[in-house]
Amino acid sequence: MEASERRLIEDYLPVLGISAECTREKLGGHYLSQGQPRNLHLWWARRPLAAARAAVYATLVPAPATDAQRKSLDVFLKELCRWDKDRIARLDEARRQILEAAGGRPPKILDPFAGGGAIPLEALRLGCDATALELNPVAYLIELCTLVYPQQFGARLRDELARWGTRVIERVRAEVGDLYPRIPDAAGKGRARRPARQLDWEGKEAEPDGLTPIAYLWTRTVPCPNPVQRTHVVPLVRQTWLVRKKGRYVALRVIPDRQAMQVRFEVVSATSEGGLGFDPAAFSKRGEATCPLCNTAVSSEYVKQQGKTGRMGRQLMAVVAWRPDGRGKVYLEPDRALVPDDGDVLRRVEKLCAETGLTPPDEPIQDQDTMNIKVPLYGLTRFRDLFTPRQLLTLLTFVKHIRRAHEEMVGAGVDAELARAVATYLALILDRVVDRSTSLCHWDWSWEGTSNTYARQALPMVWDFSETNPFGGSSGDAAEFLRHALLVIDHCAAAGRPARVDRGSATRLPYADATFDAGGTDPPYYDNISYADLSDFFYVWLKRSVGHLYPEHFTGELTPKRAEIVAVPYRHGDDKARARRAYEALMEEALRECRRVLKPAAPLVAVYAHKTTAGWATLIKALRQAGFVVTEAWPLDTEMPDRVGQMQTAHLASSIFIVARRREGDDTTGDYLHRVRPRLQAIVAERVRTLFGLGISGSDLVIAAVGAGLRAYTEYARVELPNGDELDEEAFLDEVQREVLEVVLAQVMRVDRAGVGAVDRPTRFYVLARYEYGEAAVDFGEANILAKGLGVELDGPGGLSERPAPLVRKVKDTVALLDYTARGADEALGLPRDGAPPRLIDVLHRLLWLVEHTPAKVGEFLAAAQPDGGQLRLVAQALAGQPLGRAAGRGDGPAERTREQQALDRLLASWRPVVEETLFTRGGRP
Ligand SMILES: C[S@@+](CC[C@H](N)C(=O)[O-])C[C@H]1O[C@@H](n2cnc3c(N)ncnc32)[C@H](O)[C@@H]1O
């Protein structure tokens, strides 16, 4: 295949099928047993493997020649993206096609922002030579463990890890297992009074019949601010739910004991929520609370101040343990449990550090309030502050034994590189334990487990937290993480040969010019995620566990920030504009480097991880200025479906795959009027027609057509207007959107461009918005782009959400179209106003309403409205039409049609007598 030959990704992608596989992958528990690499270590914004596989495959094989070939790809790609019974059905065939297209030599693929490594892993699996580059040392280790070590060592790595992993866990358990003693069963003899060392090196248990604790549930506390009585503490617990399942409700009742001036917690269960007799969610909000003992108000400012002066404490509320039969959990009140004394534990931490030379993670937490890292506001300013003394001791003991295991492996003659690989895997397993072992993990009553620290891309303050037992066999269990890691090795080893993995900045790639056949990457996007700030949390532990094995990558106190491509103001004197400019400049530099190392005309697929096209301009600008032509774009659903919001909010693609090519013959100038514009029109007309024919519809079609339209502009380094001024990206993007919308509208209404022009703009907006979003509410920004593309405004004077006769309803950040049932009762709707003719959509909505409620008034209304009957019918047909049905995610059966579509069906069936003849007899245009 010639480098410049059109690729599949520039022609057709069955986006619905691939998106469905992505969702299946993100939701699917079955991927756990298949060693999905995301189970090895957290990395933010990992793309699903299915999307990465589809993108790599489609970038490397030629475009099909016929429609029949195109259609056959629907099944082929869906099967290629699916994991079925431990295998991918079409993998061998896909590899063969790729190799053949590359002339029998594995193509070289580069991802210069490799993160969790999804794209290079899929490139390996498809038989390519993959190169991954990443700035962040944490991601670098994840990449080594998924793209290099498993492929290099295979079963040897698996076996060594199984052996050493088990050994490390046993050793740590022997050393600190006494911190999590079994709890005497209530049915047994008496209650335990004092902590006893109950587990020994052999794992013998002094309390063999007791209950195994899984999690200790704590509330944070502050001294009560009551100026008279300052001797007691206020619990800051936010909510006390323990289980909330149909038929089983368990929560803690807060009991103020005013004699002892102490708050107690009592476990209460019921078969209904009401049966509990109290509201478990009625406690502190953002740290603001009322003292249950003396009713003094506690402000969040006071809480912050207490935190900063080291006076925030914690109180045990309950302990969760396995039932004696091991099936299900029991919730115990605090006095049933044995909890070691903090002072004793801290003395053990000191002793451990003195013996080993280790230190607790005293590194500072980035204390800018900008990145959702809120804990420093409450005095948790160092990473060590995120851990209870017990957590600190356990984690440091893990570090000690990982280091010892590495020394023993080397001493026992295990290959040095293999020993390093095993130790690195152990360190990543420890990171998973760390992620479940902070005072920011909360008890999740929906699945009765402990959440991880980074349940969100943030370090928010948590008022009640769950401290797990890493040997308890529940969430946060070290042995379980080891089991996952072993599966990940098998999974990745099966992907083929090792990749080349480098750590460095994408702005200075260590590769020769014209090295790679293609690029596939998912670049960071403005301030979306500050990977470096978030990953410091893991870095401080990796530095301790295996940093000495990677001296060139773990010398810094924290992760490198200077070269990170991210728009965070705190790194630019709190100046947002400067931060954005820095991001844009670095991104352009990185893409320029990318162009340099790609072969002439080689394709590059860049993921734009947003639902809307609002921010495209930046990436398009950077690509164009770096010497790329944008040739296509595909919207894919790569994220977890929002189960709550999905029905009410339009389900838009969460990533857009932008396809670009190295532009050859730089410094060309395009004449906008004579070259660029005619080409834009030709591309868009062809693309919309083809995509329609392939069954792609709604916002997917619009995005794909806009992507293709950008080619007309990005083919030139500079595009000039007739007056010699340069046309910028934003202006052109607006123009492409407008062009696409008009062409789509013409298709939907089955008229030519002139026919579209005769329909008023608000009506055009309504038809297209129904086409794109169906019945669902949509993000305001997204709908606004559509509105502006059609020359109307959503809000402000004369906006579509304004009175009289609003066409859309705005609720917070979303807008929803109003249908005839919401609008039609307005008697003035659809009548001329101030001498201006009515909007067609208003006439239609009023007409639908009258036909349904007061048919006798239809004649009078039409006589007053005087619509153009032909145009009105076109609008009615478009709104009732097939493409709309599909865009709304509905079929064509009567039960699946919206209420408005059903009303339109009835009206269209009786159009002649109801509309045409009435207009004819009343002097209108039928
Ligand atoms: C969106 S993520 C990639 C996610 C990846 N595709 C996955 O599936 O896991 C972007 C990555 O770019 C990295 N990055 C930021 N600045 C960089 C730079 N200057 N050079 C290389 N990588 C950088 C970040 O650390 C982050 O891992």
The ligand as an SDF file (V2000), in Angstrom:
LIG
                    3D

 27 29  0  0  0  0  0  0  0  0999 V2000
   -4.8610   11.2640   27.8180 C   0  0  0  0  0  0  0  0  0  0  0  0
   -3.4500   10.5790   28.5450 S   0  0  0  0  0  0  0  0  0  0  0  0
   -3.1020    9.1520   27.6120 C   0  0  0  0  0  0  0  0  0  0  0  0
   -3.9920    8.0040   28.0210 C   0  0  0  0  0  0  0  0  0  0  0  0
   -3.7340    6.7190   27.2730 C   0  0  0  0  0  0  0  0  0  0  0  0
   -4.1210    6.7990   25.9110 N   0  0  0  0  0  0  0  0  0  0  0  0
   -4.4410    5.5470   27.9470 C   0  0  0  0  0  0  0  0  0  0  0  0
   -5.3050    4.9040   27.3340 O   0  0  0  0  0  0  0  0  0  0  0  0
   -4.1140    5.2930   29.1020 O   0  0  0  0  0  0  0  0  0  0  0  0
   -2.2270   11.7350   28.1230 C   0  0  0  0  0  0  0  0  0  0  0  0
   -0.8430   11.4220   28.6730 C   0  0  0  0  0  0  0  0  0  0  0  0
    0.0830   12.4050   28.2340 O   0  0  0  0  0  0  0  0  0  0  0  0
    1.1080   12.4940   29.2130 C   0  0  0  0  0  0  0  0  0  0  0  0
    1.9120   13.7140   28.9810 N   0  0  0  0  0  0  0  0  0  0  0  0
    1.6720   14.9920   29.3730 C   0  0  0  0  0  0  0  0  0  0  0  0
    2.6440   15.8070   28.9550 N   0  0  0  0  0  0  0  0  0  0  0  0
    3.5270   15.0390   28.2610 C   0  0  0  0  0  0  0  0  0  0  0  0
    4.7260   15.2900   27.5520 C   0  0  0  0  0  0  0  0  0  0  0  0
    5.2610   16.5070   27.4960 N   0  0  0  0  0  0  0  0  0  0  0  0
    5.3460   14.2610   26.9430 N   0  0  0  0  0  0  0  0  0  0  0  0
    4.8420   13.0090   26.9930 C   0  0  0  0  0  0  0  0  0  0  0  0
    3.7220   12.7020   27.6690 N   0  0  0  0  0  0  0  0  0  0  0  0
    3.0670   13.7020   28.2840 C   0  0  0  0  0  0  0  0  0  0  0  0
    0.3530   12.4510   30.5110 C   0  0  0  0  0  0  0  0  0  0  0  0
    1.2040   12.0750   31.5700 O   0  0  0  0  0  0  0  0  0  0  0  0
   -0.7340   11.4030   30.1820 C   0  0  0  0  0  0  0  0  0  0  0  0
   -0.3590   10.1330   30.5870 O   0  0  0  0  0  0  0  0  0  0  0  0
  1  2  1  0
  2  3  1  0
  2 10  1  0
  3  4  1  0
  4  5  1  0
  5  6  1  0
  5  7  1  0
  7  8  2  0
  7  9  1  0
 10 11  1  0
 11 12  1  0
 11 26  1  0
 12 13  1  0
 13 14  1  0
 13 24  1  0
 14 15  1  0
 14 23  1  0
 15 16  2  0
 16 17  1  0
 17 18  1  0
 17 23  2  0
 18 19  1  0
 18 20  2  0
 20 21  1  0
 21 22  2  0
 22 23  1  0
 24 25  1  0
 24 26  1  0
 26 27  1  0
M  CHG  2   2   1   9  -1
M  END
$$$$
